[in-house]
Amino acid sequence: MIIGVPKEIQKDESRVAAVPETVKKLIAMGFEVAVEKGAGDRALIPDSMFEGAGASMVTNTKALGADLVFKVRPPSEDEISKLSKGATVISLMEPYSNNNVAKKLEAAGVNGFGLELVPRITRAQSMDVLSSQANLAGYRAVLEASAVFTRAFPMMMTAAGTVPPAKVLVMGAGVAGLQAIATAKRLGAVVSATDVRPAVKEQVESLGGKFVAVEDEEFKAAETSGGYAKEMSDAYKAKQAQLIADTIKTQDIIITTALIPGRAAPVLVTEDMVKTMKPGSVIVDLAVEQGGNCPISEAGKVVVKHGVTLVGHTNMAGRLAEVASMLYAKNLLNFLSNLWDAEGKMLKMDSDDEIITSSLITKGKAAAKPSAKAQKEEADKKEEEETNHGE
């Protein structure tokens, strides 16, 4: 079976769905790997490294025409038109957007797996692309803040006087938020964090952060069984907003990370709150692609409003393209290992496997089949076994 790795076409996407290390492992599993020329350029992985790992460098059409296609972002309409009927695509599918990718793949007779739908269970931790990428995004968010912040992060005591440490508030203590807390602490900031899930309070405090939240009865029940934040009531939002408004006035840097699957990002920092911040303060909005936690942040831009710098970079993990690609590719490899029937040399659509059923967004009219080469090898193997048995 041939695995195709096309170059990502989205303007802000610098990652690639395979790296030389995973290419070697895929070939060891019995796959042929076809990588589009230049696919790794923005991740600083030249074609020569893919070739050295055993991949063949091909055109976009050939990469997309493979039996199994690895991508980072959802396939576009043009890319779907180049997919082979019965093929399988594994990528982030962004199912909560309006891209209708599932319907388009189904119409094309293509199987599609969305990696962001992999369940948060112990067995699937090694496949969790959301966590691996969010971890990098949280780290990078603090660095982006430091790049535009005009004061120092750590306390500095000099003969000329003492420079106070920066005060950083992280809003949302998921994977990205926790990494942002840890990074800001390492840089010497005084860090506080807020989240609607009570379970993360201990994690925040273990990283040296101060936890800020209205801890009432609703707060204590504010987490789904899958580990995501629930949508809170208007009454709770009002109380939390007041507490946050009072806290924000004293902060130098705010990192917002709050996302709710299937919905627009909740507004956590209003324009009125921004107006209360000190000139030179910074907000990094990691939810900007889903509307933003701050309504005046702008996707893909760094802007200054009311004296506050709002950083709205999209695809924050992609700003660390090389390591982001490496982690993503390993997640994808682990996902495929669970999906691959090594003995039958084909993909297994196991209806009893929660990982497979949760992430399968569409099933084409025909399942992906082994390549002609693999089928011949399997036939030769069976013939040899029958001959040996006869002896």
C-alpha positions as a Markdown table, in Angstrom:
| # | Residue | x | y | z |
|---|---|---|---|---|
| 1 | Met | 0.0 | 0.0 | 0.0 |
| 2 | Ile | 1.3 | 3.5 | -0.9 |
| 3 | Ile | 1.1 | 6.4 | 1.6 |
| 4 | Gly | 1.0 | 9.8 | 0.0 |
| 5 | Val | 2.2 | 12.9 | 1.8 |
| 6 | Pro | 1.2 | 16.1 | -0.1 |
| 7 | Lys | 2.4 | 19.6 | 0.6 |
| 8 | Glu | 0.0 | 21.6 | 2.7 |
| 9 | Ile | -1.6 | 24.4 | 0.7 |
| 10 | Gln | -3.1 | 26.5 | 3.5 |
| 11 | Lys | -1.3 | 29.8 | 3.6 |
| 12 | Asp | -0.4 | 29.7 | 7.4 |
| 13 | Glu | 0.3 | 26.0 | 7.5 |
| 14 | Ser | 4.0 | 25.2 | 7.7 |
| 15 | Arg | 3.8 | 21.6 | 9.1 |
| 16 | Val | 4.0 | 18.4 | 7.2 |
| 17 | Ala | 2.3 | 15.1 | 8.0 |
| 18 | Ala | 5.4 | 12.9 | 7.9 |
| 19 | Val | 9.1 | 13.3 | 8.9 |
| 20 | Pro | 12.1 | 11.1 | 8.0 |
| 21 | Glu | 11.9 | 9.2 | 11.2 |
| 22 | Thr | 8.3 | 8.1 | 10.7 |
| 23 | Val | 8.9 | 7.4 | 7.0 |
| 24 | Lys | 11.5 | 4.8 | 8.0 |
| 25 | Lys | 9.0 | 3.2 | 10.4 |
| 26 | Leu | 6.3 | 3.2 | 7.8 |
| 27 | Ile | 8.5 | 1.5 | 5.3 |
| 28 | Ala | 9.5 | -1.0 | 7.9 |
| 29 | Met | 5.8 | -1.8 | 8.3 |
| 30 | Gly | 5.6 | -2.6 | 4.6 |
| 31 | Phe | 4.3 | 0.6 | 3.1 |
| 32 | Glu | 5.7 | 2.6 | 0.2 |
| 33 | Val | 5.9 | 6.3 | 1.0 |
| 34 | Ala | 5.5 | 9.0 | -1.7 |
| 35 | Val | 6.2 | 12.6 | -0.5 |
| 36 | Glu | 5.4 | 15.6 | -2.6 |
| 37 | Lys | 8.4 | 17.6 | -3.6 |
| 38 | Gly | 8.9 | 20.5 | -1.2 |
| 39 | Ala | 6.4 | 19.2 | 1.3 |
| 40 | Gly | 8.8 | 19.7 | 4.2 |
| 41 | Asp | 10.4 | 22.9 | 3.1 |
| 42 | Arg | 8.6 | 25.1 | 5.6 |
| 43 | Ala | 9.3 | 22.7 | 8.4 |
| 44 | Leu | 13.1 | 22.8 | 7.4 |
| 45 | Ile | 13.0 | 19.2 | 6.2 |
| 46 | Pro | 14.5 | 19.1 | 2.7 |
| 47 | Asp | 13.6 | 16.5 | 0.1 |
| 48 | Ser | 17.0 | 14.9 | 0.5 |
| 49 | Met | 16.2 | 13.9 | 4.0 |
| 50 | Phe | 12.9 | 12.2 | 2.9 |
| 51 | Glu | 14.8 | 10.4 | 0.1 |
| 52 | Gly | 17.5 | 9.3 | 2.6 |
| 53 | Ala | 14.7 | 7.8 | 4.7 |
| 54 | Gly | 13.5 | 5.8 | 1.7 |
| 55 | Ala | 10.6 | 7.9 | 0.4 |
| 56 | Ser | 10.1 | 8.7 | -3.2 |
| 57 | Met | 9.6 | 12.3 | -4.2 |
| 58 | Val | 6.6 | 12.8 | -6.4 |
| 59 | Thr | 4.2 | 15.4 | -7.8 |
| 60 | Asn | 1.1 | 16.7 | -5.9 |
| 61 | Thr | -1.2 | 14.6 | -8.1 |
| 62 | Lys | 0.7 | 11.3 | -7.3 |
| 63 | Ala | 0.8 | 12.0 | -3.6 |
| 64 | Leu | -2.9 | 12.7 | -3.5 |
| 65 | Gly | -3.6 | 9.6 | -5.7 |
| 66 | Ala | -2.1 | 7.2 | -3.1 |
| 67 | Asp | -4.1 | 4.5 | -1.3 |
| 68 | Leu | -3.6 | 6.2 | 2.0 |
| 69 | Val | -3.1 | 10.0 | 2.3 |
| 70 | Phe | -1.5 | 11.7 | 5.3 |
| 71 | Lys | -2.3 | 15.4 | 5.8 |
| 72 | Val | -2.2 | 18.0 | 8.5 |
| 73 | Arg | -5.2 | 20.2 | 7.5 |
| 74 | Pro | -8.5 | 19.0 | 5.8 |
| 75 | Pro | -8.3 | 18.3 | 2.1 |
| 76 | Ser | -9.6 | 21.1 | -0.1 |
| 77 | Glu | -12.1 | 20.6 | -2.8 |
| 78 | Asp | -9.4 | 20.6 | -5.4 |
| 79 | Glu | -7.4 | 18.0 | -3.4 |
| 80 | Ile | -10.5 | 15.8 | -2.9 |
| 81 | Ser | -10.9 | 15.8 | -6.7 |
| 82 | Lys | -7.4 | 14.2 | -7.0 |
| 83 | Leu | -8.1 | 11.4 | -4.4 |
| 84 | Ser | -8.6 | 7.9 | -5.6 |
| 85 | Lys | -12.0 | 6.3 | -5.0 |
| 86 | Gly | -11.7 | 3.9 | -2.1 |
| 87 | Ala | -8.6 | 5.7 | -0.7 |
| 88 | Thr | -8.3 | 6.8 | 2.9 |
| 89 | Val | -7.3 | 10.2 | 4.2 |
| 90 | Ile | -6.1 | 10.8 | 7.8 |
| 91 | Ser | -5.7 | 14.4 | 8.9 |
| 92 | Leu | -7.2 | 17.1 | 11.1 |
| 93 | Met | -10.7 | 17.4 | 9.5 |
| 94 | Glu | -12.0 | 20.4 | 11.5 |
| 95 | Pro | -15.5 | 18.8 | 11.6 |
| 96 | Tyr | -17.0 | 21.7 | 13.6 |
| 97 | Ser | -16.3 | 24.2 | 10.9 |
| 98 | Asn | -18.5 | 24.8 | 7.8 |
| 99 | Asn | -16.1 | 23.0 | 5.4 |
| 100 | Asn | -18.5 | 20.1 | 4.7 |
| 101 | Val | -15.4 | 17.9 | 4.2 |
| 102 | Ala | -17.2 | 14.7 | 5.4 |
| 103 | Lys | -19.9 | 15.1 | 2.7 |
| 104 | Lys | -17.3 | 15.9 | 0.0 |
| 105 | Leu | -15.2 | 12.8 | 1.0 |
| 106 | Glu | -18.2 | 10.6 | 1.0 |
| 107 | Ala | -19.3 | 11.8 | -2.4 |
| 108 | Ala | -15.8 | 11.0 | -3.7 |
| 109 | Gly | -16.0 | 7.5 | -2.2 |
| 110 | Val | -13.1 | 8.2 | 0.2 |
| 111 | Asn | -12.7 | 7.1 | 3.8 |
| 112 | Gly | -11.8 | 10.0 | 6.1 |
| 113 | Phe | -10.4 | 10.0 | 9.7 |
| 114 | Gly | -10.3 | 13.2 | 11.8 |
| 115 | Leu | -7.5 | 13.0 | 14.3 |
| 116 | Glu | -9.0 | 15.7 | 16.5 |
| 117 | Leu | -11.9 | 13.2 | 17.2 |
| 118 | Val | -9.6 | 10.5 | 18.8 |
| 119 | Pro | -11.1 | 9.9 | 22.2 |
| 120 | Arg | -9.3 | 11.0 | 25.3 |
| 121 | Ile | -8.6 | 7.5 | 26.7 |
| 122 | Thr | -5.4 | 6.1 | 28.0 |
| 123 | Arg | -4.9 | 3.8 | 25.0 |
| 124 | Ala | -5.1 | 6.8 | 22.6 |
| 125 | Gln | -2.7 | 9.2 | 24.4 |
| 126 | Ser | 0.1 | 8.5 | 21.9 |
| 127 | Met | -2.3 | 9.5 | 19.1 |
| 128 | Asp | -3.5 | 12.8 | 20.7 |
| 129 | Val | -2.6 | 15.5 | 18.1 |
| 130 | Leu | -4.6 | 18.1 | 19.9 |
| 131 | Ser | -2.4 | 17.8 | 23.1 |
| 132 | Ser | 0.9 | 17.6 | 21.3 |
| 133 | Gln | 0.2 | 20.7 | 19.2 |
| 134 | Ala | -1.5 | 22.6 | 22.1 |
| 135 | Asn | 1.6 | 22.0 | 24.2 |
| 136 | Leu | 3.7 | 23.7 | 21.7 |
| 137 | Ala | 1.2 | 26.5 | 21.2 |
| 138 | Gly | 1.1 | 27.3 | 24.9 |
| 139 | Tyr | 4.9 | 27.5 | 25.0 |
| 140 | Arg | 5.1 | 29.7 | 21.9 |
| 141 | Ala | 2.3 | 32.0 | 23.1 |
| 142 | Val | 4.5 | 33.1 | 26.0 |
| 143 | Leu | 7.5 | 33.7 | 23.7 |
| 144 | Glu | 5.3 | 35.7 | 21.3 |
| 145 | Ala | 4.1 | 37.8 | 24.3 |
| 146 | Ser | 7.7 | 38.4 | 25.4 |
| 147 | Ala | 8.7 | 39.6 | 21.9 |
| 148 | Val | 6.2 | 42.5 | 22.0 |
| 149 | Phe | 6.2 | 43.2 | 25.8 |
| 150 | Thr | 8.3 | 46.3 | 26.5 |
| 151 | Arg | 9.2 | 45.4 | 30.0 |
| 152 | Ala | 11.1 | 42.5 | 31.7 |
| 153 | Phe | 9.6 | 39.1 | 32.7 |
| 154 | Pro | 11.8 | 38.4 | 35.8 |
| 155 | Met | 12.4 | 40.6 | 38.8 |
| 156 | Met | 15.8 | 42.3 | 38.4 |
| 157 | Met | 17.6 | 43.8 | 41.3 |
| 158 | Thr | 20.3 | 46.3 | 40.3 |
| 159 | Ala | 22.2 | 49.2 | 41.9 |
| 160 | Ala | 19.9 | 51.5 | 39.9 |
| 161 | Gly | 16.8 | 50.0 | 41.3 |
| 162 | Thr | 14.5 | 47.0 | 41.2 |
| 163 | Val | 12.6 | 45.9 | 38.1 |
| 164 | Pro | 9.3 | 44.2 | 39.1 |
| 165 | Pro | 8.4 | 40.9 | 37.6 |
| 166 | Ala | 5.7 | 40.7 | 34.9 |
| 167 | Lys | 2.3 | 39.6 | 35.9 |
| 168 | Val | 0.9 | 36.9 | 33.6 |
| 169 | Leu | -2.7 | 35.6 | 33.6 |
| 170 | Val | -3.4 | 32.4 | 31.7 |
| 171 | Met | -7.1 | 31.9 | 30.9 |
| 172 | Gly | -7.8 | 28.2 | 30.3 |
| 173 | Ala | -5.7 | 25.6 | 32.0 |
| 174 | Gly | -5.8 | 22.8 | 29.4 |
| 175 | Val | -2.7 | 21.5 | 27.8 |
| 176 | Ala | -1.8 | 24.8 | 26.2 |
| 177 | Gly | -2.6 | 26.8 | 29.3 |
| 178 | Leu | -0.5 | 24.6 | 31.6 |
| 179 | Gln | 2.5 | 24.8 | 29.3 |
| 180 | Ala | 2.0 | 28.6 | 29.1 |
| 181 | Ile | 2.0 | 28.7 | 32.9 |
| 182 | Ala | 5.2 | 26.6 | 33.1 |
| 183 | Thr | 6.9 | 28.7 | 30.5 |
| 184 | Ala | 6.0 | 32.1 | 32.0 |
| 185 | Lys | 7.2 | 30.8 | 35.4 |
| 186 | Arg | 10.5 | 29.7 | 33.9 |
| 187 | Leu | 10.9 | 33.2 | 32.5 |
| 188 | Gly | 10.4 | 34.6 | 36.0 |
| 189 | Ala | 6.9 | 36.0 | 35.8 |
| 190 | Val | 4.3 | 36.0 | 38.6 |
| 191 | Val | 1.6 | 33.8 | 37.1 |
| 192 | Ser | -2.0 | 33.3 | 37.8 |
| 193 | Ala | -4.5 | 31.2 | 35.9 |
| 194 | Thr | -8.3 | 30.6 | 35.6 |
| 195 | Asp | -10.4 | 27.8 | 34.3 |
| 196 | Val | -14.0 | 26.6 | 34.8 |
| 197 | Arg | -12.9 | 23.1 | 35.6 |
| 198 | Pro | -12.1 | 22.4 | 39.3 |
| 199 | Ala | -9.8 | 19.5 | 38.6 |
| 200 | Val | -7.1 | 21.8 | 37.1 |
| 201 | Lys | -6.7 | 23.9 | 40.2 |
| 202 | Glu | -4.2 | 21.5 | 41.7 |
| 203 | Gln | -2.3 | 21.4 | 38.4 |
| 204 | Val | -2.1 | 25.1 | 38.2 |
| 205 | Glu | -0.8 | 25.4 | 41.8 |
| 206 | Ser | 1.7 | 22.6 | 41.2 |
| 207 | Leu | 3.3 | 24.7 | 38.5 |
| 208 | Gly | 3.6 | 27.7 | 40.8 |
| 209 | Gly | 0.5 | 29.6 | 39.6 |
| 210 | Lys | -2.3 | 31.2 | 41.6 |
| 211 | Phe | -5.7 | 29.8 | 40.7 |
| 212 | Val | -8.4 | 32.4 | 40.1 |
| 213 | Ala | -12.0 | 31.3 | 39.8 |
| 214 | Val | -15.5 | 31.7 | 41.4 |
| 215 | Glu | -15.6 | 28.4 | 43.2 |
| 216 | Asp | -19.3 | 27.8 | 43.6 |
| 217 | Glu | -21.4 | 24.6 | 43.1 |
| 218 | Glu | -21.7 | 25.1 | 39.3 |
| 219 | Phe | -17.9 | 25.4 | 39.1 |
| 220 | Lys | -17.5 | 22.1 | 40.9 |
| 221 | Ala | -19.5 | 20.3 | 38.2 |
| 222 | Ala | -18.1 | 22.1 | 35.2 |
| 223 | Glu | -16.2 | 19.4 | 33.4 |
| 224 | Thr | -17.4 | 16.8 | 30.9 |
| 225 | Ser | -16.5 | 13.1 | 31.1 |
| 226 | Gly | -14.2 | 13.7 | 28.2 |
| 227 | Gly | -12.2 | 16.3 | 30.1 |
| 228 | Tyr | -13.5 | 19.3 | 28.2 |
| 229 | Ala | -15.0 | 22.4 | 29.8 |
| 230 | Lys | -18.8 | 22.7 | 29.8 |
| 231 | Glu | -20.7 | 25.8 | 28.7 |
| 232 | Met | -21.4 | 27.7 | 31.9 |
| 233 | Ser | -24.6 | 29.5 | 32.8 |
| 234 | Asp | -25.1 | 33.2 | 32.2 |
| 235 | Ala | -25.2 | 33.8 | 36.0 |
| 236 | Tyr | -21.8 | 32.1 | 36.5 |
| 237 | Lys | -20.3 | 33.9 | 33.6 |
| 238 | Ala | -21.3 | 37.2 | 35.1 |
| 239 | Lys | -19.7 | 36.4 | 38.4 |
| 240 | Gln | -16.6 | 35.0 | 36.8 |
| 241 | Ala | -16.4 | 38.0 | 34.5 |
| 242 | Gln | -16.4 | 40.4 | 37.4 |
| 243 | Leu | -13.6 | 38.5 | 39.2 |
| 244 | Ile | -11.6 | 38.4 | 36.0 |
| 245 | Ala | -12.3 | 42.1 | 35.3 |
| 246 | Asp | -10.8 | 43.0 | 38.7 |
| 247 | Thr | -7.8 | 40.7 | 38.1 |
| 248 | Ile | -7.1 | 41.9 | 34.6 |
| 249 | Lys | -6.6 | 45.5 | 35.7 |
| 250 | Thr | -3.4 | 44.4 | 37.5 |
| 251 | Gln | -1.9 | 42.1 | 34.7 |
| 252 | Asp | 0.8 | 42.8 | 32.2 |
| 253 | Ile | 0.2 | 39.8 | 29.9 |
| 254 | Ile | -2.8 | 37.7 | 29.3 |
| 255 | Ile | -2.7 | 34.3 | 27.4 |
| 256 | Thr | -6.2 | 33.1 | 26.4 |
| 257 | Thr | -6.7 | 29.4 | 25.5 |
| 258 | Ala | -10.4 | 28.6 | 26.1 |
| 259 | Leu | -12.1 | 26.6 | 23.4 |
| 260 | Ile | -15.3 | 24.6 | 23.4 |
| 261 | Pro | -15.6 | 21.9 | 20.7 |
| 262 | Gly | -18.3 | 22.7 | 18.1 |
| 263 | Arg | -18.8 | 26.3 | 19.3 |
| 264 | Ala | -17.4 | 29.7 | 18.8 |
| 265 | Ala | -14.7 | 30.5 | 21.4 |
| 266 | Pro | -16.2 | 32.0 | 24.5 |
| 267 | Val | -15.5 | 35.7 | 25.2 |
| 268 | Leu | -13.3 | 36.0 | 28.2 |
| 269 | Val | -11.7 | 39.5 | 27.8 |
| 270 | Thr | -14.2 | 42.2 | 26.7 |
| 271 | Glu | -13.1 | 45.4 | 25.1 |
| 272 | Asp | -14.1 | 47.3 | 28.3 |
| 273 | Met | -11.6 | 45.0 | 30.2 |
| 274 | Val | -8.9 | 45.8 | 27.7 |
| 275 | Lys | -9.4 | 49.5 | 28.3 |
| 276 | Thr | -8.6 | 49.0 | 32.0 |
| 277 | Met | -5.2 | 47.4 | 31.3 |
| 278 | Lys | -2.0 | 49.3 | 31.6 |
| 279 | Pro | -0.4 | 50.8 | 28.4 |
| 280 | Gly | 2.1 | 48.3 | 27.0 |
| 281 | Ser | 0.2 | 45.3 | 28.2 |
| 282 | Val | -0.2 | 42.2 | 25.9 |
| 283 | Ile | -2.9 | 39.8 | 25.1 |
| 284 | Val | -2.2 | 36.6 | 23.1 |
| 285 | Asp | -5.4 | 35.0 | 21.9 |
| 286 | Leu | -4.9 | 31.3 | 21.1 |
| 287 | Ala | -8.6 | 31.0 | 20.3 |
| 288 | Val | -8.5 | 33.6 | 17.6 |
| 289 | Glu | -9.2 | 31.1 | 14.8 |
| 290 | Gln | -12.6 | 30.3 | 16.4 |
| 291 | Gly | -13.7 | 33.9 | 16.9 |
| 292 | Gly | -11.3 | 34.7 | 19.8 |
| 293 | Asn | -11.5 | 34.9 | 23.5 |
| 294 | Cys | -11.1 | 38.6 | 23.1 |
| 295 | Pro | -13.5 | 40.1 | 20.5 |
| 296 | Ile | -11.1 | 42.8 | 19.3 |
| 297 | Ser | -8.2 | 40.5 | 18.6 |
| 298 | Glu | -7.7 | 39.9 | 14.8 |
| 299 | Ala | -6.8 | 36.6 | 13.2 |
| 300 | Gly | -3.4 | 36.6 | 11.6 |
| 301 | Lys | -2.5 | 40.0 | 12.9 |
| 302 | Val | -0.7 | 41.8 | 15.8 |
| 303 | Val | -2.6 | 45.0 | 16.5 |
| 304 | Val | -2.5 | 47.7 | 19.2 |
| 305 | Lys | -5.9 | 48.8 | 20.6 |
| 306 | His | -6.4 | 51.0 | 23.7 |
| 307 | Gly | -2.6 | 50.9 | 24.3 |
| 308 | Val | -2.7 | 47.1 | 24.5 |
| 309 | Thr | -0.9 | 44.8 | 22.0 |
| 310 | Leu | -3.2 | 42.0 | 20.8 |
| 311 | Val | -1.4 | 39.0 | 19.3 |
| 312 | Gly | -3.7 | 37.0 | 16.9 |
| 313 | His | -1.3 | 34.6 | 15.2 |
| 314 | Thr | -3.1 | 31.7 | 13.7 |
| 315 | Asn | -1.7 | 28.1 | 13.9 |
| 316 | Met | 0.6 | 29.0 | 16.8 |
| 317 | Ala | 2.1 | 25.4 | 16.9 |
| 318 | Gly | 3.0 | 25.9 | 13.2 |
| 319 | Arg | 5.4 | 28.6 | 14.3 |
| 320 | Leu | 7.5 | 25.8 | 15.6 |
| 321 | Ala | 7.1 | 23.8 | 12.4 |
| 322 | Glu | 9.9 | 21.4 | 12.7 |
| 323 | Val | 9.1 | 20.0 | 16.1 |
| 324 | Ala | 5.3 | 20.4 | 15.5 |
| 325 | Ser | 5.6 | 18.2 | 12.4 |
| 326 | Met | 7.7 | 15.7 | 14.3 |
| 327 | Leu | 5.1 | 15.3 | 17.1 |
| 328 | Tyr | 2.2 | 15.3 | 14.7 |
| 329 | Ala | 3.8 | 12.7 | 12.5 |
| 330 | Lys | 4.4 | 10.4 | 15.5 |
| 331 | Asn | 0.8 | 10.8 | 16.6 |
| 332 | Leu | -0.3 | 9.9 | 13.1 |
| 333 | Leu | 2.0 | 6.9 | 13.0 |
| 334 | Asn | 0.6 | 5.6 | 16.3 |
| 335 | Phe | -2.9 | 6.1 | 15.0 |
| 336 | Leu | -2.1 | 4.1 | 11.8 |
| 337 | Ser | -0.5 | 1.3 | 13.8 |
| 338 | Asn | -3.9 | 0.8 | 15.6 |
| 339 | Leu | -5.7 | 0.9 | 12.3 |
| 340 | Trp | -3.4 | -1.4 | 10.3 |
| 341 | Asp | -3.8 | -5.1 | 9.9 |
| 342 | Ala | -0.2 | -6.2 | 9.5 |
| 343 | Glu | -1.1 | -9.8 | 8.7 |
| 344 | Gly | -3.7 | -8.9 | 6.1 |
| 345 | Lys | -1.8 | -5.9 | 4.9 |
| 346 | Met | -4.9 | -3.7 | 4.9 |
| 347 | Leu | -6.8 | -1.1 | 7.0 |
| 348 | Lys | -9.2 | -2.6 | 9.5 |
| 349 | Met | -12.4 | -0.7 | 10.2 |
| 350 | Asp | -13.1 | -2.4 | 13.5 |
| 351 | Ser | -16.5 | -1.3 | 14.7 |
| 352 | Asp | -15.7 | -2.4 | 18.2 |
| 353 | Asp | -12.6 | -0.1 | 18.5 |
| 354 | Glu | -13.6 | 3.2 | 20.1 |
| 355 | Ile | -10.6 | 5.0 | 18.5 |
| 356 | Ile | -11.6 | 4.0 | 15.0 |
| 357 | Thr | -15.4 | 4.6 | 15.4 |
| 358 | Ser | -14.9 | 8.0 | 17.0 |
| 359 | Ser | -12.5 | 9.3 | 14.5 |
| 360 | Leu | -14.1 | 7.9 | 11.3 |
| 361 | Ile | -16.0 | 10.9 | 9.8 |
| 362 | Thr | -17.0 | 9.2 | 6.6 |
| 363 | Lys | -16.7 | 5.8 | 5.0 |
| 364 | Gly | -16.3 | 5.6 | 1.2 |
| 365 | Lys | -18.0 | 3.1 | -1.0 |
| 366 | Ala | -15.0 | 0.9 | -1.0 |
| 367 | Ala | -12.4 | 0.2 | 1.6 |
| 368 | Ala | -8.7 | 1.0 | 0.8 |
| 369 | Lys | -7.1 | -2.1 | -0.7 |
| 370 | Pro | -3.5 | -3.4 | -0.6 |
| 371 | Ser | -1.3 | -2.4 | -3.5 |
| 372 | Ala | -0.8 | -4.8 | -6.4 |
| 373 | Lys | 2.7 | -5.5 | -5.0 |
| 374 | Ala | 1.4 | -6.3 | -1.6 |
| 375 | Gln | -1.3 | -8.5 | -3.0 |
| 376 | Lys | 1.2 | -10.5 | -5.0 |
| 377 | Glu | 3.5 | -10.9 | -2.0 |
| 378 | Glu | 0.5 | -12.2 | 0.0 |
| 379 | Ala | -0.4 | -14.6 | -2.7 |
| 380 | Asp | 3.2 | -15.9 | -3.0 |
| 381 | Lys | 3.3 | -16.3 | 0.8 |
| 382 | Lys | 0.1 | -18.3 | 0.8 |
| 383 | Glu | 1.3 | -20.5 | -2.0 |
| 384 | Glu | 4.5 | -21.1 | -0.1 |
| 385 | Glu | 2.6 | -22.0 | 3.1 |
| 386 | Glu | 0.4 | -24.5 | 1.2 |
| 387 | Thr | 3.5 | -26.1 | -0.5 |
| 388 | Asn | 5.3 | -26.4 | 2.9 |
| 389 | His | 2.1 | -27.9 | 4.5 |
| 390 | Gly | 1.9 | -30.4 | 1.7 |
| 391 | Glu | 5.4 | -31.5 | 2.3 |
